[in-house]
Amino acid sequence: MAKKSMLSKDKKERMISEIRTYFLSEREEELGDLAAALLLDFIEEKLGPEFYNQGLMDSYILMKDRVEDIMSLEKP
């Protein structure tokens, strides 16, 4: 059973439109709404966690660097 989408209806509709536009312009294939929605569901379920985890790691590194900057202000 697929997980419930974290995307709002509006965002999902925009992304489906972008997928359809991409397939038409880059591959000269007309993709229907259902096919584009299924592709988006696949990307969200299977690939989304990788993007999410990378975002977490990027945020962690940024915050760690900022904390080190703050700690360098410590007075003897």
Sine and cosine of phi, psi and omega as CSV:
sin_phi,cos_phi,sin_psi,cos_psi,sin_omega,cos_omega
0.00,0.00,0.77,-0.64,-0.03,-1.00
-0.96,0.28,0.53,-0.85,0.05,-1.00
-0.96,0.29,0.41,-0.91,0.07,-1.00
-0.93,0.38,0.68,-0.73,-0.02,-1.00
-0.90,0.44,0.62,-0.79,0.06,-1.00
-1.00,0.02,-0.08,1.00,-0.06,-1.00
-1.00,0.02,0.60,-0.80,0.10,-0.99
-0.94,0.35,0.32,-0.95,0.01,-1.00
-0.85,0.52,-0.68,0.73,-0.01,-1.00
-0.89,0.46,-0.71,0.71,0.00,-1.00
-0.90,0.44,-0.68,0.74,-0.01,-1.00
-0.89,0.46,-0.68,0.74,0.03,-1.00
-0.89,0.46,-0.66,0.75,0.03,-1.00
-0.90,0.43,-0.66,0.75,0.00,-1.00
-0.92,0.40,-0.63,0.77,0.06,-1.00
-0.88,0.48,-0.68,0.74,0.04,-1.00
-0.88,0.47,-0.67,0.74,0.02,-1.00
-0.90,0.44,-0.65,0.76,0.03,-1.00
-0.89,0.46,-0.71,0.70,0.00,-1.00
-0.88,0.47,-0.68,0.73,0.02,-1.00
-0.89,0.46,-0.69,0.72,0.02,-1.00
-0.86,0.50,-0.77,0.64,-0.02,-1.00
-0.87,0.48,-0.60,0.80,0.00,-1.00
-0.94,0.34,-0.72,0.70,-0.08,-1.00
-0.98,0.20,-0.58,0.81,-0.08,-1.00
-1.00,-0.08,-0.51,0.86,-0.08,-1.00
-0.88,-0.48,-0.05,1.00,-0.04,-1.00
0.80,0.60,0.65,0.76,0.05,-1.00
-0.86,-0.50,0.72,-0.70,0.09,-1.00
-1.00,0.00,0.88,-0.48,0.01,-1.00
-0.97,-0.25,0.73,-0.68,0.05,-1.00
-0.98,0.22,0.18,-0.98,0.02,-1.00
-0.86,0.51,-0.67,0.74,-0.03,-1.00
-0.90,0.43,-0.73,0.68,0.00,-1.00
-0.88,0.47,-0.68,0.74,0.02,-1.00
-0.91,0.40,-0.63,0.78,0.02,-1.00
-0.91,0.41,-0.65,0.76,0.03,-1.00
-0.91,0.41,-0.63,0.78,0.06,-1.00
-0.90,0.44,-0.69,0.72,0.03,-1.00
-0.88,0.47,-0.67,0.74,0.04,-1.00
-0.86,0.51,-0.68,0.73,0.03,-1.00
-0.88,0.48,-0.74,0.67,-0.01,-1.00
-0.87,0.49,-0.71,0.70,-0.02,-1.00
-0.89,0.45,-0.69,0.73,-0.07,-1.00
-0.97,0.25,-0.71,0.70,-0.13,-0.99
-1.00,-0.04,-0.58,0.81,-0.07,-1.00
-0.97,-0.25,-0.47,0.89,-0.03,-1.00
-0.78,0.62,-0.70,0.71,0.00,-1.00
-0.85,0.52,-0.54,0.84,0.04,-1.00
-0.91,0.41,-0.69,0.72,0.04,-1.00
-0.91,0.42,-0.66,0.75,0.01,-1.00
-0.88,0.48,-0.75,0.66,-0.02,-1.00
-0.89,0.45,-0.61,0.80,0.04,-1.00
-0.91,0.41,-0.63,0.78,0.07,-1.00
-0.88,0.47,-0.65,0.76,0.06,-1.00
-0.88,0.47,-0.71,0.70,-0.02,-1.00
-0.90,0.43,-0.68,0.73,0.04,-1.00
-0.87,0.50,-0.68,0.74,0.02,-1.00
-0.91,0.42,-0.68,0.74,0.01,-1.00
-0.87,0.50,-0.73,0.68,-0.01,-1.00
-0.89,0.46,-0.68,0.73,0.02,-1.00
-0.88,0.48,-0.73,0.68,-0.01,-1.00
-0.91,0.41,-0.65,0.76,0.02,-1.00
-0.87,0.49,-0.70,0.72,0.03,-1.00
-0.89,0.46,-0.63,0.77,0.00,-1.00
-0.93,0.38,-0.63,0.77,0.03,-1.00
-0.90,0.43,-0.65,0.76,0.05,-1.00
-0.89,0.46,-0.63,0.78,0.06,-1.00
-0.88,0.48,-0.69,0.72,0.00,-1.00
-0.90,0.43,-0.69,0.73,-0.03,-1.00
-0.91,0.41,-0.42,0.91,0.02,-1.00
-0.94,0.34,-0.24,0.97,0.02,-1.00
-1.00,0.10,-0.09,1.00,-0.02,-1.00
-0.86,0.51,0.68,-0.73,-0.01,-1.00
-1.00,-0.07,0.54,-0.84,0.00,-1.00
-0.92,0.39,0.00,0.00,0.00,0.00
